[in-house]
Amino acid sequence: MVDPSSNLRKRLHFLRNRAPDEFKEVQLAMNAWAGTKLAMVTGLSPDQLPQFQGQMQGIESILTLMKDSETKPND
């Protein structure tokens, strides 16, 4: 079975090679955004936690794809 994210990883790898500085800046900005968002968890009500958890998992998936685009772009 083909990994559905393999095409995205390949495209991210291509982008990383074409614009390495900009790619790194986006990666750092997303990391900072995730950190800021994570700091907000203490102010959330319990009924907001499932949505917050889903958002954080989405951010983590994007950051993982960005990282994987360097180390294993053609899996």
N, CA, C and O of each residue as an XYZ file, in Angstrom:
300
protein
N       0.837     -1.183      0.000
C       0.000      0.000      0.000
C       0.884      1.249      0.000
O       1.869      1.320      0.734
N       0.532      2.203     -0.808
C       1.302      3.433     -0.940
C       0.982      4.371      0.220
O      -0.178      4.567      0.582
N       2.019      4.933      0.781
C       1.860      5.903      1.861
C       1.252      7.176      1.274
O       1.843      7.761      0.366
N       0.092      7.627      1.760
C      -0.557      8.809      1.178
C       0.246     10.096      1.352
O       0.023     11.065      0.626
N       1.165     10.115      2.294
C       1.947     11.337      2.497
C       3.258     11.333      1.702
O       4.006     12.309      1.762
N       3.551     10.261      0.962
C       4.827     10.191      0.245
C       4.945     11.286     -0.812
O       6.020     11.864     -0.978
N       3.861     11.581     -1.526
C       3.922     12.636     -2.536
C       4.182     13.992     -1.881
O       4.962     14.796     -2.392
N       3.533     14.236     -0.763
C       3.752     15.496     -0.054
C       5.195     15.591      0.438
O       5.820     16.646      0.332
N       5.720     14.494      0.972
C       7.113     14.482      1.437
C       8.067     14.787      0.288
O       9.029     15.533      0.466
N       7.809     14.215     -0.892
C       8.655     14.476     -2.065
C       8.607     15.945     -2.449
O       9.633     16.547     -2.765
N       7.405     16.519     -2.419
C       7.268     17.935     -2.772
C       7.948     18.844     -1.740
O       8.563     19.851     -2.090
N       7.825     18.472     -0.482
C       8.516     19.239      0.567
C      10.030     19.130      0.407
O      10.751     20.104      0.626
N      10.509     17.955      0.027
C      11.944     17.758     -0.213
C      12.412     18.671     -1.350
O      13.460     19.309     -1.256
N      11.623     18.722     -2.419
C      11.938     19.590     -3.540
C      11.969     21.048     -3.091
O      12.888     21.789     -3.441
N      10.972     21.457     -2.320
C      10.910     22.831     -1.823
C      12.093     23.135     -0.906
O      12.686     24.211     -0.982
N      12.428     22.190     -0.050
C      13.566     22.358      0.867
C      14.852     22.606      0.079
O      15.669     23.443      0.462
N      15.027     21.874     -1.020
C      16.233     22.022     -1.831
C      16.245     23.324     -2.631
O      17.306     23.905     -2.859
N      15.070     23.779     -3.054
C      14.971     25.006     -3.849
C      15.071     26.280     -3.011
O      15.619     27.286     -3.461
N      14.540     26.228     -1.799
C      14.520     27.417     -0.935
C      14.828     26.997      0.503
O      13.950     27.049      1.364
N      16.069     26.582      0.766
C      16.392     26.039      2.091
C      16.224     27.036      3.241
O      15.776     26.660      4.325
N      16.576     28.280      3.014
C      16.448     29.274      4.089
C      14.986     29.546      4.422
O      14.607     29.612      5.591
N      14.181     29.702      3.395
C      12.762     29.962      3.602
C      12.070     28.758      4.230
O      11.201     28.910      5.087
N      12.457     27.575      3.802
C      11.894     26.353      4.364
C      12.195     26.279      5.856
O      11.315     25.969      6.659
N      13.437     26.563      6.220
C      13.837     26.530      7.635
C      13.076     27.584      8.437
O      12.680     27.333      9.575
N      12.874     28.755      7.849
C      12.130     29.811      8.536
C      10.688     29.379      8.813
O      10.158     29.633      9.894
N      10.066     28.735      7.845
C       8.699     28.248      8.034
C       8.675     27.184      9.119
O       7.784     27.175      9.969
N       9.653     26.290      9.090
C       9.734     25.227     10.089
C       9.883     25.825     11.497
O       9.205     25.396     12.430
N      10.755     26.795     11.641
C      10.953     27.445     12.937
C       9.705     28.206     13.379
O       9.350     28.188     14.558
N       9.042     28.871     12.442
C       7.821     29.611     12.775
C       6.717     28.658     13.234
O       5.988     28.960     14.179
N       6.594     27.513     12.569
C       5.577     26.536     12.978
C       5.900     25.961     14.351
O       4.999     25.739     15.160
N       7.166     25.723     14.612
C       7.585     25.240     15.929
C       7.243     26.255     17.014
O       6.724     25.897     18.071
N       7.540     27.527     16.740
C       7.240     28.592     17.705
C       5.736     28.714     17.918
O       5.278     28.887     19.048
N       4.974     28.624     16.841
C       3.517     28.695     16.929
C       2.977     27.538     17.760
O       2.081     27.726     18.583
N       3.513     26.355     17.549
C       3.083     25.193     18.328
C       3.405     25.389     19.803
O       2.604     25.036     20.668
N       4.566     25.945     20.090
C       4.942     26.198     21.480
C       4.022     27.209     22.147
O       3.618     27.033     23.296
N       3.698     28.262     21.421
C       2.782     29.283     21.943
C       1.399     28.695     22.174
O       0.763     28.951     23.196
N       0.947     27.914     21.221
C      -0.371     27.283     21.323
C      -0.400     26.303     22.492
O      -1.394     26.234     23.216
N       0.667     25.552     22.681
C       0.739     24.592     23.780
C       0.693     25.306     25.134
O       0.133     24.776     26.095
N       1.270     26.488     25.212
C       1.245     27.250     26.463
C      -0.172     27.673     26.838
O      -0.444     27.960     28.004
N      -1.071     27.714     25.864
C      -2.448     28.127     26.115
C      -3.295     27.020     26.736
O      -4.418     27.283     27.167
N      -2.794     25.808     26.793
C      -3.604     24.672     27.240
C      -4.104     24.845     28.679
O      -5.185     24.363     29.017
N      -3.350     25.507     29.501
C      -3.761     25.656     30.902
C      -4.985     26.562     31.055
O      -5.682     26.499     32.067
N      -5.245     27.406     30.047
C      -6.386     28.311     30.132
C      -7.645     27.773     29.478
O      -8.662     28.465     29.436
N      -7.594     26.561     28.972
C      -8.754     25.998     28.277
C      -9.684     25.275     29.240
O      -9.265     24.712     30.252
N     -10.941     25.315     28.890
C     -11.903     24.540     29.674
C     -11.848     23.082     29.207
O     -11.430     22.815     28.080
N     -12.261     22.146     30.048
C     -12.198     20.729     29.684
C     -12.922     20.374     28.383
O     -12.498     19.465     27.669
N     -14.003     21.079     28.072
C     -14.721     20.761     26.836
C     -13.988     21.240     25.583
O     -14.321     20.816     24.476
N     -13.004     22.109     25.743
C     -12.212     22.576     24.611
C     -10.990     21.687     24.339
O     -10.362     21.806     23.287
N     -10.656     20.812     25.268
C      -9.441     20.007     25.142
C      -9.437     19.057     23.947
O      -8.398     18.946     23.296
N     -10.526     18.366     23.615
C     -10.468     17.478     22.441
C     -10.133     18.216     21.137
O      -9.346     17.722     20.331
N     -10.724     19.386     20.932
C     -10.431     20.165     19.732
C      -8.972     20.620     19.749
O      -8.287     20.562     18.728
N      -8.506     21.065     20.897
C      -7.123     21.506     21.032
C      -6.171     20.349     20.742
O      -5.167     20.522     20.052
N      -6.491     19.174     21.272
C      -5.649     18.003     21.049
C      -5.576     17.675     19.553
O      -4.507     17.347     19.040
N      -6.692     17.762     18.870
C      -6.716     17.517     17.429
C      -5.864     18.515     16.664
O      -5.154     18.151     15.726
N      -5.939     19.775     17.068
C      -5.128     20.804     16.417
C      -3.644     20.545     16.633
O      -2.845     20.679     15.707
N      -3.281     20.178     17.844
C      -1.874     19.917     18.142
C      -1.374     18.684     17.381
O      -0.229     18.661     16.929
N      -2.206     17.677     17.239
C      -1.810     16.499     16.461
C      -1.610     16.870     14.991
O      -0.709     16.346     14.336
N      -2.438     17.762     14.479
C      -2.278     18.227     13.102
C      -0.974     18.982     12.912
O      -0.267     18.774     11.927
N      -0.661     19.852     13.848
C       0.590     20.610     13.784
C       1.774     19.647     13.861
O       2.743     19.789     13.115
N       1.695     18.675     14.758
C       2.772     17.696     14.885
C       2.955     16.901     13.595
O       4.084     16.613     13.199
N       1.861     16.548     12.945
C       1.942     15.808     11.680
C       2.652     16.630     10.610
O       3.487     16.107      9.872
N       2.322     17.910     10.527
C       2.952     18.787      9.535
C       4.445     18.916      9.815
O       5.262     18.808      8.901
N       4.802     19.149     11.079
C       6.218     19.275     11.421
C       6.973     17.977     11.161
O       8.129     18.008     10.741
N       6.333     16.843     11.405
C       6.970     15.553     11.132
C       7.190     15.366      9.637
O       8.251     14.899      9.222
N       6.210     15.722      8.835
C       6.371     15.634      7.378
C       7.506     16.530      6.896
O       8.282     16.144      6.022
N       7.599     17.718      7.465
C       8.674     18.629      7.082
C      10.032     18.034      7.443
O      10.976     18.108      6.657
N      10.125     17.450      8.623
C      11.386     16.822      9.047
C      11.698     15.612      8.182
O      12.837     15.432      7.750
N      10.694     14.782      7.928
C      10.896     13.574      7.121
C      11.273     13.895      5.677
O      11.909     13.081      5.008
N      10.890     15.063      5.197
C      11.219     15.419      3.814
C      12.721     15.527      3.603
O      13.203     15.433      2.474
N      13.455     15.722      4.682
C      14.916     15.775      4.573
C      15.526     14.386      4.680
O      16.420     14.039      3.908
N      15.050     13.591      5.628
C      15.698     12.323      5.916
C      15.180     11.157      5.101
O      15.939     10.224      4.834
N      13.922     11.170      4.694
C      13.379     10.049      3.901
C      12.316     10.541      2.911
O      11.131     10.235      3.048
N      12.763     11.306      1.918
C      11.802     11.885      0.975
C      11.174     10.880      0.013
O      10.119     11.164     -0.553
N      11.782      9.727     -0.187
C      11.301      8.813     -1.224
C      10.810      7.489     -0.688
O      10.852      6.488     -1.404
N      10.349      7.449      0.543
C       9.835      6.194      1.095
C       8.565      5.780      0.402
O       7.988      4.745      0.736
